[in-house]
Amino acid sequence: MTKDLINILDLVGRKAVPEPWAEGDNIPWSEPGFSERMLKQHLSQAHDLASRRFETIDTHIAWIHQKLLEGKQSKILDLGCGPGFYAGRLAKLGHECVGIDYSPASIKYAAEQAGKEKLICNYLHEDIRKAEFNIGFDLVMLIYGELNVFRPADATAILKKANRALSEHGILLLEPHSFGVVKSIGEQPSSWYSAKSGLFSDKPHICLEEGFWDGQSNTSTKRYFIIDASTVDVAHYATTYQAYTDQQYSSLLKESGFEAIEFYPSLGESKDKYQEDLIAIVAKKSNDGK
Ligand SMILES: C[S@@+](CC[C@H](N)C(=O)[O-])C[C@H]1O[C@@H](n2cnc3c(N)ncnc32)[C@H](O)[C@@H]1O
């Protein structure tokens, strides 16, 4: 996917307030150059920008393996698996894993690691909004806040597909943002930075960021304008996050065929010391399995 470029005049004449999702679906995870640069961020152990540090992921894996799966060998589907840090570790514990992600660099890295370590881990380079999921999984997971970036209709469709992918007693693990955190994303003041190279471009550029909270649709939209320092072309990206109350998460899950919905303050036993803005939800496939 190549991004259409605009110019500074278009930037100045931009709509004062963006419509949710009208200016883009997400940051360009699936764009090859961006995904290579993002992979470096996933792998960095200095921050939790794209994936959490391995010391945190290890605590999540222990919780998933012991508490959710009760140590039983299981079939796991990881949606938005990134470079396979979760699927790979779960496979090492004897689980059979499938990971789906539309970032080419992440999926390539994940598949190479699985090959090197001879893991039962199959990685698919697909968009989870469009992909058909296989069936017979004991656990389907969608973590690190990614549920909120989908339009509600897409989120429902993904959850319904996850439901169909689960075996009779299968469980769903979600790790979305709380309502307040989504609101605060949109309320952050505008900001900018310059870089010789960075996540959005490997050339000198300026990145302008704007946030908007829309109290009617309960969405936050973040706009990114990346100005190339030599051509002054502007690339424009936007991500919209849907905020849900706990009650709305419950309704969304019931509508998608889940029951026994449980909320946890975080993924794992204790709050992540670096990051406190995500909650965990565990639900069972409903007996009348919609
Ligand atoms: C914040 S990262 C988390 C990666 C991984 N779950 C982890 O915690 O290490 C979000 C991931 O979701 C993926 N993603 C976002 N939207 C997607 C879509 N529509 N289809 C497939 N993957 C998607 C991105 O490419 C990225 O790898």
The ligand as a Tripos MOL2 file, in Angstrom:
@<TRIPOS>MOLECULE
LIG
   27    29     1     0     0
SMALL
NO_CHARGES

@<TRIPOS>ATOM
      1 C1          0.4010   -3.2660   19.0690 C.3       1 LIG1
      2 S1          0.8740   -4.5350   17.9450 S.3       1 LIG1
      3 C2          0.7940   -5.9550   19.0030 C.3       1 LIG1
      4 C3          1.4590   -7.1910   18.4400 C.3       1 LIG1
      5 C4          1.3650   -8.4110   19.3430 C.3       1 LIG1
      6 N1          0.0080   -8.7810   19.6230 N.3       1 LIG1
      7 C5          2.1300   -8.1780   20.6160 C.2       1 LIG1
      8 O1          1.4920   -7.8460   21.6350 O.co2     1 LIG1
      9 O2          3.3660   -8.3330   20.6020 O.co2     1 LIG1
     10 C6         -0.6030   -4.6840   16.9590 C.3       1 LIG1
     11 C7         -0.5030   -5.6580   15.8280 C.3       1 LIG1
     12 O3         -1.7770   -5.7690   15.2100 O.3       1 LIG1
     13 C8         -1.5900   -5.8800   13.8250 C.3       1 LIG1
     14 N2         -2.8270   -5.4970   13.1300 N.ar      1 LIG1
     15 C9         -3.5160   -4.3350   13.2600 C.ar      1 LIG1
     16 N3         -4.5990   -4.3460   12.4610 N.ar      1 LIG1
     17 C10        -4.5890   -5.5560   11.8140 C.ar      1 LIG1
     18 C11        -5.4380   -6.1590   10.8430 C.ar      1 LIG1
     19 N4         -6.5230   -5.5180   10.3800 N.pl3     1 LIG1
     20 N5         -5.1370   -7.3980   10.4030 N.ar      1 LIG1
     21 C12        -4.0260   -8.0380   10.8570 C.ar      1 LIG1
     22 N6         -3.1740   -7.5170   11.7680 N.ar      1 LIG1
     23 C13        -3.4630   -6.2870   12.2510 C.ar      1 LIG1
     24 C14        -0.4080   -4.9720   13.5300 C.3       1 LIG1
     25 O4          0.2100   -5.2720   12.3010 O.3       1 LIG1
     26 C15         0.4800   -5.2450   14.7370 C.3       1 LIG1
     27 O5          1.3780   -6.2880   14.4890 O.3       1 LIG1
@<TRIPOS>BOND
     1     1     2 1
     2     2     3 1
     3     2    10 1
     4     3     4 1
     5     4     5 1
     6     5     6 1
     7     5     7 1
     8     7     8 2
     9     7     9 1
    10    10    11 1
    11    11    12 1
    12    11    26 1
    13    12    13 1
    14    13    14 1
    15    13    24 1
    16    14    15 ar
    17    14    23 ar
    18    15    16 ar
    19    16    17 ar
    20    17    18 ar
    21    17    23 ar
    22    18    19 1
    23    18    20 ar
    24    20    21 ar
    25    21    22 ar
    26    22    23 ar
    27    24    25 1
    28    24    26 1
    29    26    27 1
@<TRIPOS>SUBSTRUCTURE
     1 LIG1         1 GROUP 0 **** ****
